[in-house]
Amino acid sequence: MSKITKEQYEFALARIEEILPLVSDVTPANNRNAIELTMMSDVVIDYEKEHFPISKPSVAELIELSLEEEGMTQKQLAQEIGVSPSRINDYVSGRAEPTLRIARLLCRVLNITPAQMLGC
């Protein structure tokens, strides 16, 4: 596929806004509006993948986000895994990386997959 220009991207965004109200969950897949909506969505997705890539969170961001999702404080996490609150703060601020043993505990307590922790 050729590169999508900014103009094509902006056209696709505008067209999606026009078509979206005409398509619902019960619209047949072979309906011309449904087909065009899919095509315009593909243009937007391809352009955004190239121009607005979403990077994987760092270990620090992952811990911080997971603390928020679990409704836990840094102090509670520290108690749960047996380290000092200042050590948790070092991980969250990016000043230190957890050891393999601590990373394993963080995964278990914060419901983080090992693949996420490793940045996979």
N, C-alpha and C positions, 0 to 999 in steps of 0.2 A: 504494500500500500504506500502511496506517496505521502509526503509530509503534509500535515493539515496546517493551513495558515491560520493566523489569528482571526482573519475575516471569516473564514469558513467556520471556525469555532464559535464566533459571536453569532453568526447566522444560525447555526445549529441550536445554540442556547435560546435564541429568540423563537425559533420554530417550535422547539419543545414546549415553550410557554403557551404557544398558540394551540398545539395539538393535544396537550395533556388533558384539558377538560373534555375532549371528545373521546377519550379512551378510558375504559374502566376494566375491572377484573373480568367482566363477562364479555368484553369485546372479543370477537374471534381473532385468532392470530393472523388470519389471512385478510383482515380488514385493512384497507389502504392506509388509514390513519395509524393503526397499530404497527404496520410495517414501517411507515415513515418515522414513527416515534422511536422504534428500535434502531433504525439507521442513524437518526440524528443523535441518539444516546451513544451509539458506538463512536461517532465522530468526537463527541465531548469527552468520552472516557479516554480515547486514544490521545487526544490533545493534552488532557490533564495529566495522564501518566508521564508524558514527556516533559511538560512544562511545570508541573506542580507535584513532583514526586513526594510521597510520604515516606520519610525515613523511619527506621525502626527506633523505638525509644532506647536510650542508654540505660544501663543498669540503675543509675540514680533515678532517672525518670520513671522507670518501671516500678521501683520500690515506692516512690512517692505516689504514683497513681494507684498502686495496689493498696497502700495504706488508706488512701481516701475511699476506695471502693469497699474495703473491709470495715471502714469506720473505726480504724485503730489509730492510736497515737504512736509516736516514735517511742515513747516511754513504755507503752504496753508491748510493743513489738520487742523492745530490748529485754523486757522481763520474760517474754515468751521464748526467746531463743538463747537467753543467757549471756547477753553482752551488755555493755554500758549504754545508756541513752546517747552519750556523746559519740559512741562508735556508730550507732544507727545514723546519727546526724552526719557523720563523715561519709557514710554510704549515700545518703540522700543528697548531700551537697556535691558529691563526686570527688571528694578529697581522698577517698579510699575505695578500693574494690573489695568485696567480700571474698573470703577464702572459699575453697570448694565446700568445706563442711558447713560454713555459714550460709553459702548460697543454697545448699540443699535444704537447710532449715527455713530460709526465707521462702523458697518455693513451696514448701509444705504449709507454712503458717499463712502466707499471703495468697495461696492458690495461684501461683505462677508456674507455668510449665517450664521444665528444664530448657526446652528449645527457646522460649522467650528470654530466659535468663542468659542464655548463650548468644542471643542476638540472631538466632536462625529464622 
